Amino acid sequence: MASNKQLLIISHTPSTNTRAMAAQLFSGAKNAQENQVTIRQLSPMDCNTADILHADALILLTTENLGYMAGATKDLFDRIYYDVLEAKQGLPYALVVRAGIDGTGCTRAVESICSGLGWRRAQERRLCQGDWQDHFKQDCFDLGQLMAASLALGII
Ligand SMILES: Cc1cc2nc3c(=O)[nH]c(=O)nc-3n(C[C@H](O)[C@H](O)[C@H](O)COP(=O)(O)O)c2cc1C
């Protein structure tokens, strides 16, 4: 039976590799509970306050650029922060960072903002760091599946 729960995947994908990761997040989520959770996927640039307000859980995929989260991801937070602050306390989220070298600054910054928003980290962060590894795709598939299943079961 369909439920009205929605998992929103917000993915910044400036490269072939990050597009593959985003696709796997979506596929994993679909694979878990296709009929029980609505899965949406947006670029942060196309995401707005209403999208966050309608979401029951989020997966954030961003790159690290210049020691911080990608500008597109930061711009999303800048636009929605105060509009969702009160309504989305406790919103469960999962974070995936693709960082060619490091990832520390990006991870710290995203988690700090999410903490300020009162969002709840539902899964350990996935830091896909260094040279490209094919298992990053499986990691993303698994995370998508886990988040969708957890949402369907009401455990996040
Ligand atoms: C302008 C620019 C700045 C970057 N800065 C960082 C950085 O500070 N830390 C890091 O780990 N990777 C950095 N990278 C690498 C990106 O994180 C990486 O290219 C991106 O995640 C895409 O991954 P891919 O190369 O596997 O497609 C940077 C890339 C660009 C284009």
The ligand as a Gaussian input file, in Angstrom:
#p B3LYP/6-31G(d) Opt

LIG

0 1
 C       37.577000      23.659000      -8.334000
 C       37.735000      22.359000      -7.638000
 C       38.129000      22.347000      -6.328000
 C       38.305000      21.117000      -5.658000
 N       38.653000      21.136000      -4.347000
 C       38.769000      19.978000      -3.683000
 C       39.059000      19.981000      -2.294000
 O       39.206000      21.000000      -1.656000
 N       39.150000      18.782000      -1.661000
 C       38.973000      17.600000      -2.319000
 O       39.046000      16.566000      -1.691000
 N       38.708000      17.573000      -3.634000
 C       38.586000      18.728000      -4.327000
 N       38.254000      18.710000      -5.664000
 C       38.000000      17.443000      -6.316000
 C       36.523000      17.174000      -6.339000
 O       36.062000      16.857000      -5.042000
 C       36.203000      16.004000      -7.276000
 O       36.718000      16.287000      -8.540000
 C       34.700000      15.829000      -7.362000
 O       34.249000      15.296000      -6.173000
 C       34.287000      14.935000      -8.526000
 O       34.824000      13.658000      -8.382000
 P       35.348000      12.857000      -9.629000
 O       36.650000      13.542000      -9.997000
 O       35.535000      11.451000      -9.170000
 O       34.343000      13.015000     -10.706000
 C       38.084000      19.912000      -6.350000
 C       37.665000      19.948000      -7.684000
 C       37.496000      21.148000      -8.327000
 C       37.028000      21.160000      -9.757000

